[in-house]
Amino acid sequence: MNEWWKKKKSKTRRSRKNKGNYTIKDFLFDIFLWIPEIIIFPIRLLFWSFRGLFRWITEVF
């Protein structure tokens, strides 16, 4: 049982050791998720601004 306990303890230590690290893979994954949002947001903002401005002008005149 002593060997079994040491093996189990070493596995849990390894899993705890690597649990909270922010790795390069995580960073790259975050960047790949944010790139489309950064590109599309200004276009979406302009679209909704022009649409609102156009509706306001058509209501006034």
DOMAR-300303 format. One record per atom (N, C-alpha, C): residue number from 1; atom name; z, y, x; residue in one letter. Coordinates in pm, 1 decimal, decimal comma. Example, Ala and Ser with C-alpha at 12.3 -4.5 7.8 and 13.67 -1.06 7.14 Angstrom:
<torse 1 'N' <780,0 -569,0 1319,0> 'A'>
<torse 1 'CA' <780,0 -450,0 1230,0> 'A'>
<torse 1 'C' <780,0 -330,0 1320,0> 'A'>
<torse 2 'N' <708,0 -225,0 1285,0> 'S'>
<torse 2 'CA' <714,0 -106,0 1367,0> 'S'>
<torse 2 'C' <787,0 3,0 1290,0> 'S'>
# end
This chain:
<torse 1 'N' <0,0 -118,8 82,3> 'M'>
<torse 1 'CA' <0,0 0,0 0,0> 'M'>
<torse 1 'C' <0,0 125,7 87,1> 'M'>
<torse 2 'N' <55,7 117,7 203,9> 'N'>
<torse 2 'CA' <61,4 233,1 292,3> 'N'>
<torse 2 'C' <-78,8 279,3 332,0> 'N'>
<torse 3 'N' <-168,8 185,7 362,1> 'E'>
<torse 3 'CA' <-306,0 220,9 397,1> 'E'>
<torse 3 'C' <-377,2 283,8 278,0> 'E'>
<torse 4 'N' <-356,0 227,3 161,6> 'W'>
<torse 4 'CA' <-417,7 281,4 40,4> 'W'>
<torse 4 'C' <-372,5 426,1 17,9> 'W'>
<torse 5 'N' <-244,6 453,1 36,9> 'W'>
<torse 5 'CA' <-189,8 586,9 15,4> 'W'>
<torse 5 'C' <-247,7 686,1 115,9> 'W'>
<torse 6 'N' <-261,6 645,6 241,7> 'K'>
<torse 6 'CA' <-318,7 733,9 343,7> 'K'>
<torse 6 'C' <-464,5 766,0 312,9> 'K'>
<torse 7 'N' <-538,3 665,7 268,3> 'K'>
<torse 7 'CA' <-678,7 687,6 234,6> 'K'>
<torse 7 'C' <-692,6 782,6 116,4> 'K'>
<torse 8 'N' <-611,7 762,8 15,8> 'K'>
<torse 8 'CA' <-615,0 849,7 -102,9> 'K'>
<torse 8 'C' <-574,4 991,8 -64,9> 'K'>
<torse 9 'N' <-474,8 1004,9 18,0> 'K'>
<torse 9 'CA' <-426,2 1135,9 59,7> 'K'>
<torse 9 'C' <-532,7 1211,0 140,2> 'K'>
<torse 10 'N' <-601,9 1140,1 227,7> 'S'>
<torse 10 'CA' <-706,5 1205,7 307,1> 'S'>
<torse 10 'C' <-822,8 1251,3 218,0> 'S'>
<torse 11 'N' <-857,0 1174,8 114,3> 'K'>
<torse 11 'CA' <-963,4 1215,4 22,0> 'K'>
<torse 11 'C' <-925,6 1340,6 -54,9> 'K'>
<torse 12 'N' <-802,7 1347,2 -101,9> 'T'>
<torse 12 'CA' <-761,4 1465,2 -177,6> 'T'>
<torse 12 'C' <-750,9 1587,1 -87,8> 'T'>
<torse 13 'N' <-711,8 1568,1 35,8> 'R'>
<torse 13 'CA' <-706,0 1680,8 129,3> 'R'>
<torse 13 'C' <-846,3 1734,5 155,5> 'R'>
<torse 14 'N' <-942,3 1647,0 173,7> 'R'>
<torse 14 'CA' <-1080,2 1690,9 196,6> 'R'>
<torse 14 'C' <-1134,5 1766,5 76,8> 'R'>
<torse 15 'N' <-1107,4 1716,2 -42,3> 'S'>
<torse 15 'CA' <-1159,8 1783,2 -160,6> 'S'>
<torse 15 'C' <-1093,8 1919,0 -181,8> 'S'>
<torse 16 'N' <-966,7 1931,5 -151,3> 'R'>
<torse 16 'CA' <-898,6 2061,5 -162,6> 'R'>
<torse 16 'C' <-945,8 2157,9 -55,8> 'R'>
<torse 17 'N' <-979,5 2106,7 60,3> 'K'>
<torse 17 'CA' <-1019,6 2190,2 171,2> 'K'>
<torse 17 'C' <-1151,2 2261,9 141,7> 'K'>
<torse 18 'N' <-1245,9 2195,5 78,6> 'N'>
<torse 18 'CA' <-1378,2 2251,9 53,0> 'N'>
<torse 18 'C' <-1392,3 2310,1 -87,3> 'N'>
<torse 19 'N' <-1287,7 2314,8 -161,8> 'K'>
<torse 19 'CA' <-1297,3 2352,9 -302,8> 'K'>
<torse 19 'C' <-1325,2 2501,5 -324,0> 'K'>
<torse 20 'N' <-1259,6 2591,8 -253,0> 'G'>
<torse 20 'CA' <-1269,9 2732,8 -283,1> 'G'>
<torse 20 'C' <-1363,5 2812,5 -193,0> 'G'>
<torse 21 'N' <-1446,2 2747,8 -115,0> 'N'>
<torse 21 'CA' <-1533,0 2819,6 -22,5> 'N'>
<torse 21 'C' <-1658,7 2869,1 -91,8> 'N'>
<torse 22 'N' <-1701,3 2989,0 -57,0> 'Y'>
<torse 22 'CA' <-1826,0 3046,6 -106,4> 'Y'>
<torse 22 'C' <-1928,4 3026,3 3,2> 'Y'>
<torse 23 'N' <-2021,6 2936,2 -17,5> 'T'>
<torse 23 'CA' <-2113,1 2896,1 87,5> 'T'>
<torse 23 'C' <-2242,8 2975,8 81,0> 'T'>
<torse 24 'N' <-2325,2 2954,1 180,9> 'I'>
<torse 24 'CA' <-2457,4 3017,4 185,5> 'I'>
<torse 24 'C' <-2541,3 2971,9 66,8> 'I'>
<torse 25 'N' <-2529,2 2847,0 28,3> 'K'>
<torse 25 'CA' <-2604,3 2796,5 -87,5> 'K'>
<torse 25 'C' <-2565,4 2871,8 -213,9> 'K'>
<torse 26 'N' <-2437,5 2896,7 -231,4> 'D'>
<torse 26 'CA' <-2391,6 2973,2 -347,6> 'D'>
<torse 26 'C' <-2448,1 3114,8 -344,9> 'D'>
<torse 27 'N' <-2447,8 3176,6 -228,2> 'F'>
<torse 27 'CA' <-2499,8 3312,2 -213,2> 'F'>
<torse 27 'C' <-2648,8 3318,1 -247,5> 'F'>
<torse 28 'N' <-2726,3 3225,5 -193,7> 'L'>
<torse 28 'CA' <-2870,1 3223,2 -221,2> 'L'>
<torse 28 'C' <-2898,0 3196,1 -368,4> 'L'>
<torse 29 'N' <-2821,6 3107,9 -427,8> 'F'>
<torse 29 'CA' <-2837,4 3079,3 -570,4> 'F'>
<torse 29 'C' <-2809,6 3204,4 -653,3> 'F'>
<torse 30 'N' <-2706,5 3278,9 -618,4> 'D'>
<torse 30 'CA' <-2675,4 3403,5 -689,9> 'D'>
<torse 30 'C' <-2787,9 3504,7 -675,0> 'D'>
<torse 31 'N' <-2842,4 3516,9 -554,9> 'I'>
<torse 31 'CA' <-2951,5 3611,8 -532,5> 'I'>
<torse 31 'C' <-3073,8 3572,4 -613,3> 'I'>
<torse 32 'N' <-3108,5 3444,5 -614,6> 'F'>
<torse 32 'CA' <-3225,7 3400,6 -690,9> 'F'>
<torse 32 'C' <-3207,0 3420,8 -840,7> 'F'>
<torse 33 'N' <-3083,9 3420,3 -887,6> 'L'>
<torse 33 'CA' <-3059,8 3449,1 -1028,5> 'L'>
<torse 33 'C' <-3065,8 3598,5 -1058,0> 'L'>
<torse 34 'N' <-3026,2 3681,9 -963,7> 'W'>
<torse 34 'CA' <-3021,3 3825,6 -987,8> 'W'>
<torse 34 'C' <-3154,8 3895,0 -967,0> 'W'>
<torse 35 'N' <-3244,6 3840,3 -884,4> 'I'>
<torse 35 'CA' <-3372,9 3905,7 -856,6> 'I'>
<torse 35 'C' <-3453,1 3930,5 -983,9> 'I'>
<torse 36 'N' <-3472,3 3832,7 -1071,3> 'P'>
<torse 36 'CA' <-3547,8 3862,4 -1194,2> 'P'>
<torse 36 'C' <-3479,4 3967,2 -1281,3> 'P'>
<torse 37 'N' <-3348,4 3964,3 -1285,5> 'E'>
<torse 37 'CA' <-3275,6 4062,0 -1367,4> 'E'>
<torse 37 'C' <-3292,0 4202,2 -1311,8> 'E'>
<torse 38 'N' <-3289,4 4216,7 -1181,4> 'I'>
<torse 38 'CA' <-3305,1 4348,0 -1118,6> 'I'>
<torse 38 'C' <-3446,3 4401,6 -1140,8> 'I'>
<torse 39 'N' <-3545,3 4314,5 -1139,9> 'I'>
<torse 39 'CA' <-3683,8 4357,3 -1160,6> 'I'>
<torse 39 'C' <-3709,2 4389,7 -1307,4> 'I'>
<torse 40 'N' <-3658,4 4309,1 -1397,8> 'I'>
<torse 40 'CA' <-3689,4 4324,7 -1539,9> 'I'>
<torse 40 'C' <-3607,2 4436,5 -1604,8> 'I'>
<torse 41 'N' <-3486,5 4463,9 -1558,1> 'F'>
<torse 41 'CA' <-3400,4 4563,7 -1622,9> 'F'>
<torse 41 'C' <-3462,3 4702,8 -1630,4> 'F'>
<torse 42 'N' <-3516,9 4757,7 -1521,3> 'P'>
<torse 42 'CA' <-3576,3 4891,4 -1532,7> 'P'>
<torse 42 'C' <-3695,1 4895,0 -1629,2> 'P'>
<torse 43 'N' <-3774,5 4789,0 -1630,0> 'I'>
<torse 43 'CA' <-3889,0 4783,1 -1722,0> 'I'>
<torse 43 'C' <-3839,7 4779,9 -1865,7> 'I'>
<torse 44 'N' <-3738,3 4700,6 -1891,9> 'R'>
<torse 44 'CA' <-3680,4 4692,3 -2025,8> 'R'>
<torse 44 'C' <-3618,7 4825,6 -2067,5> 'R'>
<torse 45 'N' <-3552,0 4891,3 -1974,4> 'L'>
<torse 45 'CA' <-3490,8 5021,1 -2001,2> 'L'>
<torse 45 'C' <-3596,3 5125,3 -2037,5> 'L'>
<torse 46 'N' <-3705,5 5128,9 -1963,1> 'L'>
<torse 46 'CA' <-3814,9 5221,5 -1995,0> 'L'>
<torse 46 'C' <-3877,3 5189,1 -2130,3> 'L'>
<torse 47 'N' <-3897,7 5062,6 -2157,2> 'F'>
<torse 47 'CA' <-3958,3 5022,2 -2284,1> 'F'>
<torse 47 'C' <-3874,5 5069,1 -2402,5> 'F'>
<torse 48 'N' <-3744,2 5043,4 -2398,6> 'W'>
<torse 48 'CA' <-3658,0 5082,5 -2509,5> 'W'>
<torse 48 'C' <-3643,6 5234,1 -2518,6> 'W'>
<torse 49 'N' <-3646,0 5303,3 -2405,1> 'S'>
<torse 49 'CA' <-3636,9 5449,9 -2407,8> 'S'>
<torse 49 'C' <-3761,0 5509,6 -2472,2> 'S'>
<torse 50 'N' <-3880,0 5464,4 -2429,6> 'F'>
<torse 50 'CA' <-4002,8 5516,4 -2488,1> 'F'>
<torse 50 'C' <-4014,7 5479,5 -2635,2> 'F'>
<torse 51 'N' <-3971,5 5362,5 -2670,3> 'R'>
<torse 51 'CA' <-3976,6 5320,4 -2809,9> 'R'>
<torse 51 'C' <-3885,6 5408,1 -2897,0> 'R'>
<torse 52 'N' <-3764,5 5433,5 -2848,2> 'G'>
<torse 52 'CA' <-3673,5 5520,2 -2922,0> 'G'>
<torse 52 'C' <-3724,3 5662,5 -2929,9> 'G'>
<torse 53 'N' <-3779,8 5713,5 -2819,7> 'L'>
<torse 53 'CA' <-3836,1 5848,1 -2817,8> 'L'>
<torse 53 'C' <-3954,9 5858,4 -2914,1> 'L'>
<torse 54 'N' <-4041,6 5759,3 -2914,8> 'F'>
<torse 54 'CA' <-4156,9 5758,6 -3004,5> 'F'>
<torse 54 'C' <-4111,8 5755,3 -3151,2> 'F'>
<torse 55 'N' <-4011,0 5674,4 -3182,4> 'R'>
<torse 55 'CA' <-3961,3 5670,1 -3320,8> 'R'>
<torse 55 'C' <-3898,7 5802,7 -3360,7> 'R'>
<torse 56 'N' <-3826,7 5866,1 -3267,9> 'W'>
<torse 56 'CA' <-3764,6 5995,4 -3297,3> 'W'>
<torse 56 'C' <-3871,5 6100,6 -3322,5> 'W'>
<torse 57 'N' <-3978,8 6101,2 -3240,5> 'I'>
<torse 57 'CA' <-4087,4 6200,2 -3258,2> 'I'>
<torse 57 'C' <-4158,7 6178,0 -3390,2> 'I'>
<torse 58 'N' <-4185,0 6052,3 -3426,4> 'T'>
<torse 58 'CA' <-4257,0 6025,6 -3551,5> 'T'>
<torse 58 'C' <-4172,6 6062,1 -3672,6> 'T'>
<torse 59 'N' <-4041,6 6052,6 -3663,2> 'E'>
<torse 59 'CA' <-3955,6 6091,6 -3776,2> 'E'>
<torse 59 'C' <-3947,5 6242,8 -3790,8> 'E'>
<torse 60 'N' <-3948,2 6315,7 -3679,2> 'V'>
<torse 60 'CA' <-3936,5 6459,4 -3682,7> 'V'>
<torse 60 'C' <-4065,1 6522,6 -3735,8> 'V'>
<torse 61 'N' <-4180,6 6472,8 -3693,1> 'F'>
<torse 61 'CA' <-4308,0 6532,9 -3733,7> 'F'>
<torse 61 'C' <-4369,1 6452,1 -3838,9> 'F'>
# end
